[in-house]
Amino acid sequence: MSCAASCRGRNGSRAITDVCNLLHAELPNGEFMGIAQVAMHQRSDELPKQIAPVKRTKRIADLGGAAVVEVTTQGVPEPEVALRSTASML
């Protein structure tokens, strides 16, 4: 199979075509296939595992941001704002 035929429809970018050509030159008897669907399936399996820590982190960051808004007034030193924000997240 030619480089153009085996790489067709994958991305179309010049960089992808160049890499494909290099692979074919180094591995002339190699079989090349798209892995996008498999990679996306594996990614979708990981997604729920990753959402929970992100939600927890967002909730903690929201607490810190609310503390900043609450304590920030004219004349309050920045270290005090940072201390209150950090304390609210612990």
C-alpha positions as CSV (number, residue, x, y, z in Angstrom):
1,M,0.0,0.0,0.0
2,S,1.4,3.4,-0.8
3,C,2.1,6.1,1.8
4,A,-0.7,8.2,0.5
5,A,-3.2,5.4,0.6
6,S,-2.3,4.2,4.1
7,C,-2.3,7.7,5.6
8,R,-5.4,9.0,3.7
9,G,-8.2,10.3,5.9
10,R,-6.2,10.3,9.1
11,N,-5.4,14.0,9.4
12,G,-4.3,15.3,6.0
13,S,-1.6,17.5,7.5
14,R,1.8,17.7,5.9
15,A,3.5,16.7,9.2
16,I,1.4,13.5,9.4
17,T,2.2,12.6,5.8
18,D,5.9,13.2,6.4
19,V,5.9,10.9,9.4
20,C,3.9,8.3,7.5
21,N,6.5,8.5,4.7
22,L,9.4,8.1,7.2
23,L,7.7,5.1,8.8
24,H,7.1,3.4,5.4
25,A,10.8,4.0,4.5
26,E,12.0,2.5,7.7
27,L,9.4,-0.3,7.8
28,P,8.7,-1.2,4.2
29,N,7.0,-4.4,5.1
30,G,5.1,-2.9,8.1
31,E,1.3,-2.9,8.3
32,F,-0.2,0.5,9.2
33,M,-3.6,1.1,10.5
34,G,-5.6,3.8,12.3
35,I,-5.9,3.6,16.0
36,A,-8.1,6.6,16.6
37,Q,-11.2,4.7,17.5
38,V,-9.4,2.4,19.9
39,A,-7.7,5.4,21.6
40,M,-10.9,7.2,21.9
41,H,-12.6,4.2,23.5
42,Q,-9.8,3.9,26.0
43,R,-10.0,7.6,26.7
44,S,-13.8,7.3,27.4
45,D,-13.2,4.5,29.9
46,E,-10.8,6.8,31.8
47,L,-13.0,9.8,31.8
48,P,-15.3,8.9,34.7
49,K,-12.3,8.2,36.9
50,Q,-10.9,11.6,36.1
51,I,-14.1,13.6,36.6
52,A,-14.4,13.0,40.4
53,P,-11.0,14.5,41.3
54,V,-11.6,17.5,39.1
55,K,-15.0,18.1,40.7
56,R,-13.4,17.8,44.2
57,T,-10.6,20.2,43.2
58,K,-13.2,22.7,41.7
59,R,-15.2,22.6,45.0
60,I,-12.1,23.3,47.0
61,A,-11.0,26.1,44.7
62,D,-14.5,27.7,44.9
63,L,-14.1,27.8,48.7
64,G,-10.8,29.6,48.4
65,G,-12.3,32.1,45.8
66,A,-15.3,32.8,48.0
67,A,-13.0,33.5,51.0
68,V,-11.0,36.0,48.9
69,V,-14.2,37.8,47.9
70,E,-15.4,37.8,51.5
71,V,-12.2,39.1,53.1
72,T,-11.1,41.5,50.4
73,T,-11.8,45.1,51.3
74,Q,-9.7,48.2,51.1
75,G,-6.8,48.2,53.5
76,V,-6.7,44.4,54.1
77,P,-3.1,43.3,53.4
78,E,-2.6,40.7,50.7
79,P,-1.0,38.2,53.1
80,E,-4.2,38.2,55.2
81,V,-6.3,37.6,52.1
82,A,-4.0,34.7,51.1
83,L,-4.0,33.2,54.6
84,R,-7.9,33.3,54.8
85,S,-8.2,31.8,51.3
86,T,-5.7,29.0,52.1
87,A,-7.3,28.3,55.4
88,S,-10.8,27.9,53.9
89,M,-9.5,25.3,51.5
90,L,-7.9,23.1,54.1
